[in-house]
């Protein structure tokens, strides 16, 4: 069953975060992830807003987990954590 990778991000170091994006843009698709929303216009109805929001669709939760656990992505996570404040989750889609 499909799954959605959802990230809410506030970037405080654009250069370093750009390095993260370069890696994530390769690794996520290699694991079947397809970006369907990436930093576009949004409306926050409830909760704490983050300036950047990303949604990627994966074939399964397991595929998303494999992307997250990929050693290259884990190197990118170090950059992301140094350059931003973020929340990241994966949720299974309903069919």
Biotite code that builds the C-alpha atoms (Angstrom):
import biotite.structure as struc

atoms = struc.array([
    struc.Atom([0.000, 0.000, 0.000], chain_id="A", res_id=1, res_name="UNK", atom_name="CA", element="C"),
    struc.Atom([1.286, 3.489, -0.861], chain_id="A", res_id=2, res_name="UNK", atom_name="CA", element="C"),
    struc.Atom([2.703, 5.771, 1.798], chain_id="A", res_id=3, res_name="UNK", atom_name="CA", element="C"),
    struc.Atom([3.370, 9.479, 2.153], chain_id="A", res_id=4, res_name="UNK", atom_name="CA", element="C"),
    struc.Atom([6.606, 10.981, 3.487], chain_id="A", res_id=5, res_name="UNK", atom_name="CA", element="C"),
    struc.Atom([5.683, 14.325, 5.048], chain_id="A", res_id=6, res_name="UNK", atom_name="CA", element="C"),
    struc.Atom([8.222, 16.885, 6.217], chain_id="A", res_id=7, res_name="UNK", atom_name="CA", element="C"),
    struc.Atom([7.654, 20.264, 7.850], chain_id="A", res_id=8, res_name="UNK", atom_name="CA", element="C"),
    struc.Atom([10.826, 22.352, 7.883], chain_id="A", res_id=9, res_name="UNK", atom_name="CA", element="C"),
    struc.Atom([12.209, 25.728, 8.967], chain_id="A", res_id=10, res_name="UNK", atom_name="CA", element="C"),
    struc.Atom([15.570, 26.294, 7.274], chain_id="A", res_id=11, res_name="UNK", atom_name="CA", element="C"),
    struc.Atom([18.149, 28.476, 9.044], chain_id="A", res_id=12, res_name="UNK", atom_name="CA", element="C"),
    struc.Atom([21.198, 27.671, 6.873], chain_id="A", res_id=13, res_name="UNK", atom_name="CA", element="C"),
    struc.Atom([20.202, 27.731, 3.193], chain_id="A", res_id=14, res_name="UNK", atom_name="CA", element="C"),
    struc.Atom([23.604, 26.652, 1.878], chain_id="A", res_id=15, res_name="UNK", atom_name="CA", element="C"),
    struc.Atom([23.902, 23.596, 4.097], chain_id="A", res_id=16, res_name="UNK", atom_name="CA", element="C"),
    struc.Atom([20.254, 22.695, 3.543], chain_id="A", res_id=17, res_name="UNK", atom_name="CA", element="C"),
    struc.Atom([20.864, 22.903, -0.198], chain_id="A", res_id=18, res_name="UNK", atom_name="CA", element="C"),
    struc.Atom([23.498, 20.179, 0.221], chain_id="A", res_id=19, res_name="UNK", atom_name="CA", element="C"),
    struc.Atom([20.885, 18.032, 1.971], chain_id="A", res_id=20, res_name="UNK", atom_name="CA", element="C"),
    struc.Atom([18.388, 18.639, -0.856], chain_id="A", res_id=21, res_name="UNK", atom_name="CA", element="C"),
    struc.Atom([20.906, 17.527, -3.505], chain_id="A", res_id=22, res_name="UNK", atom_name="CA", element="C"),
    struc.Atom([21.357, 14.167, -1.767], chain_id="A", res_id=23, res_name="UNK", atom_name="CA", element="C"),
    struc.Atom([17.687, 13.672, -0.870], chain_id="A", res_id=24, res_name="UNK", atom_name="CA", element="C"),
    struc.Atom([16.680, 14.460, -4.466], chain_id="A", res_id=25, res_name="UNK", atom_name="CA", element="C"),
    struc.Atom([18.670, 11.416, -5.604], chain_id="A", res_id=26, res_name="UNK", atom_name="CA", element="C"),
    struc.Atom([18.095, 8.937, -2.783], chain_id="A", res_id=27, res_name="UNK", atom_name="CA", element="C"),
    struc.Atom([14.332, 9.365, -2.374], chain_id="A", res_id=28, res_name="UNK", atom_name="CA", element="C"),
    struc.Atom([13.512, 8.586, -6.048], chain_id="A", res_id=29, res_name="UNK", atom_name="CA", element="C"),
    struc.Atom([15.925, 5.632, -6.002], chain_id="A", res_id=30, res_name="UNK", atom_name="CA", element="C"),
    struc.Atom([13.623, 4.066, -3.387], chain_id="A", res_id=31, res_name="UNK", atom_name="CA", element="C"),
    struc.Atom([10.466, 4.732, -5.378], chain_id="A", res_id=32, res_name="UNK", atom_name="CA", element="C"),
    struc.Atom([9.664, 8.115, -3.860], chain_id="A", res_id=33, res_name="UNK", atom_name="CA", element="C"),
    struc.Atom([8.007, 10.735, -6.044], chain_id="A", res_id=34, res_name="UNK", atom_name="CA", element="C"),
    struc.Atom([7.821, 14.339, -4.860], chain_id="A", res_id=35, res_name="UNK", atom_name="CA", element="C"),
    struc.Atom([4.242, 15.595, -5.113], chain_id="A", res_id=36, res_name="UNK", atom_name="CA", element="C"),
    struc.Atom([4.610, 18.799, -3.068], chain_id="A", res_id=37, res_name="UNK", atom_name="CA", element="C"),
    struc.Atom([7.868, 20.556, -2.355], chain_id="A", res_id=38, res_name="UNK", atom_name="CA", element="C"),
    struc.Atom([8.045, 24.000, -0.788], chain_id="A", res_id=39, res_name="UNK", atom_name="CA", element="C"),
    struc.Atom([4.942, 25.416, -2.481], chain_id="A", res_id=40, res_name="UNK", atom_name="CA", element="C"),
    struc.Atom([2.217, 27.710, -1.230], chain_id="A", res_id=41, res_name="UNK", atom_name="CA", element="C"),
    struc.Atom([0.346, 26.406, 1.813], chain_id="A", res_id=42, res_name="UNK", atom_name="CA", element="C"),
    struc.Atom([-2.262, 27.459, 4.346], chain_id="A", res_id=43, res_name="UNK", atom_name="CA", element="C"),
    struc.Atom([-1.745, 26.446, 7.987], chain_id="A", res_id=44, res_name="UNK", atom_name="CA", element="C"),
    struc.Atom([-5.105, 25.852, 9.663], chain_id="A", res_id=45, res_name="UNK", atom_name="CA", element="C"),
    struc.Atom([-3.842, 24.460, 12.977], chain_id="A", res_id=46, res_name="UNK", atom_name="CA", element="C"),
    struc.Atom([-0.571, 23.757, 14.745], chain_id="A", res_id=47, res_name="UNK", atom_name="CA", element="C"),
    struc.Atom([2.836, 25.331, 14.315], chain_id="A", res_id=48, res_name="UNK", atom_name="CA", element="C"),
    struc.Atom([3.603, 26.399, 10.743], chain_id="A", res_id=49, res_name="UNK", atom_name="CA", element="C"),
    struc.Atom([6.938, 25.620, 9.099], chain_id="A", res_id=50, res_name="UNK", atom_name="CA", element="C"),
    struc.Atom([8.148, 27.630, 6.108], chain_id="A", res_id=51, res_name="UNK", atom_name="CA", element="C"),
    struc.Atom([8.875, 24.572, 3.923], chain_id="A", res_id=52, res_name="UNK", atom_name="CA", element="C"),
    struc.Atom([6.634, 21.532, 3.523], chain_id="A", res_id=53, res_name="UNK", atom_name="CA", element="C"),
    struc.Atom([7.399, 18.444, 1.454], chain_id="A", res_id=54, res_name="UNK", atom_name="CA", element="C"),
    struc.Atom([5.283, 15.429, 0.521], chain_id="A", res_id=55, res_name="UNK", atom_name="CA", element="C"),
    struc.Atom([6.663, 12.430, -1.355], chain_id="A", res_id=56, res_name="UNK", atom_name="CA", element="C"),
    struc.Atom([4.650, 9.384, -2.366], chain_id="A", res_id=57, res_name="UNK", atom_name="CA", element="C"),
    struc.Atom([6.276, 5.958, -1.939], chain_id="A", res_id=58, res_name="UNK", atom_name="CA", element="C"),
    struc.Atom([5.030, 2.527, -2.995], chain_id="A", res_id=59, res_name="UNK", atom_name="CA", element="C"),
    struc.Atom([4.966, 1.448, 0.689], chain_id="A", res_id=60, res_name="UNK", atom_name="CA", element="C"),
    struc.Atom([5.959, 2.426, 4.217], chain_id="A", res_id=61, res_name="UNK", atom_name="CA", element="C"),
    struc.Atom([8.817, -0.052, 3.895], chain_id="A", res_id=62, res_name="UNK", atom_name="CA", element="C"),
    struc.Atom([10.155, 1.706, 0.777], chain_id="A", res_id=63, res_name="UNK", atom_name="CA", element="C"),
    struc.Atom([10.079, 5.042, 2.615], chain_id="A", res_id=64, res_name="UNK", atom_name="CA", element="C"),
    struc.Atom([11.870, 3.480, 5.581], chain_id="A", res_id=65, res_name="UNK", atom_name="CA", element="C"),
    struc.Atom([14.498, 2.054, 3.235], chain_id="A", res_id=66, res_name="UNK", atom_name="CA", element="C"),
    struc.Atom([15.075, 5.543, 1.802], chain_id="A", res_id=67, res_name="UNK", atom_name="CA", element="C"),
    struc.Atom([15.387, 7.047, 5.275], chain_id="A", res_id=68, res_name="UNK", atom_name="CA", element="C"),
    struc.Atom([17.785, 4.312, 6.409], chain_id="A", res_id=69, res_name="UNK", atom_name="CA", element="C"),
    struc.Atom([19.907, 4.466, 3.251], chain_id="A", res_id=70, res_name="UNK", atom_name="CA", element="C"),
    struc.Atom([23.465, 5.365, 4.387], chain_id="A", res_id=71, res_name="UNK", atom_name="CA", element="C"),
    struc.Atom([23.610, 8.254, 1.904], chain_id="A", res_id=72, res_name="UNK", atom_name="CA", element="C"),
    struc.Atom([20.360, 9.678, 3.250], chain_id="A", res_id=73, res_name="UNK", atom_name="CA", element="C"),
    struc.Atom([21.613, 9.296, 6.811], chain_id="A", res_id=74, res_name="UNK", atom_name="CA", element="C"),
    struc.Atom([24.634, 11.430, 5.848], chain_id="A", res_id=75, res_name="UNK", atom_name="CA", element="C"),
    struc.Atom([22.193, 13.990, 4.467], chain_id="A", res_id=76, res_name="UNK", atom_name="CA", element="C"),
    struc.Atom([20.191, 13.904, 7.709], chain_id="A", res_id=77, res_name="UNK", atom_name="CA", element="C"),
    struc.Atom([23.254, 15.234, 9.534], chain_id="A", res_id=78, res_name="UNK", atom_name="CA", element="C"),
    struc.Atom([23.252, 18.225, 7.167], chain_id="A", res_id=79, res_name="UNK", atom_name="CA", element="C"),
    struc.Atom([19.491, 18.726, 7.492], chain_id="A", res_id=80, res_name="UNK", atom_name="CA", element="C"),
    struc.Atom([19.592, 18.678, 11.278], chain_id="A", res_id=81, res_name="UNK", atom_name="CA", element="C"),
    struc.Atom([22.441, 21.212, 11.316], chain_id="A", res_id=82, res_name="UNK", atom_name="CA", element="C"),
    struc.Atom([20.654, 23.473, 8.824], chain_id="A", res_id=83, res_name="UNK", atom_name="CA", element="C"),
    struc.Atom([17.023, 23.267, 9.911], chain_id="A", res_id=84, res_name="UNK", atom_name="CA", element="C"),
    struc.Atom([14.358, 22.448, 12.437], chain_id="A", res_id=85, res_name="UNK", atom_name="CA", element="C"),
    struc.Atom([12.049, 19.790, 11.074], chain_id="A", res_id=86, res_name="UNK", atom_name="CA", element="C"),
    struc.Atom([9.514, 17.086, 11.664], chain_id="A", res_id=87, res_name="UNK", atom_name="CA", element="C"),
    struc.Atom([9.429, 14.068, 9.371], chain_id="A", res_id=88, res_name="UNK", atom_name="CA", element="C"),
    struc.Atom([6.960, 11.202, 9.238], chain_id="A", res_id=89, res_name="UNK", atom_name="CA", element="C"),
    struc.Atom([5.638, 8.509, 6.936], chain_id="A", res_id=90, res_name="UNK", atom_name="CA", element="C"),
    struc.Atom([2.003, 7.522, 6.881], chain_id="A", res_id=91, res_name="UNK", atom_name="CA", element="C"),
    struc.Atom([0.329, 4.684, 5.002], chain_id="A", res_id=92, res_name="UNK", atom_name="CA", element="C"),
    struc.Atom([-2.240, 5.783, 2.441], chain_id="A", res_id=93, res_name="UNK", atom_name="CA", element="C"),
    struc.Atom([-5.806, 4.553, 2.408], chain_id="A", res_id=94, res_name="UNK", atom_name="CA", element="C"),
    struc.Atom([-7.076, 2.865, -0.726], chain_id="A", res_id=95, res_name="UNK", atom_name="CA", element="C"),
])
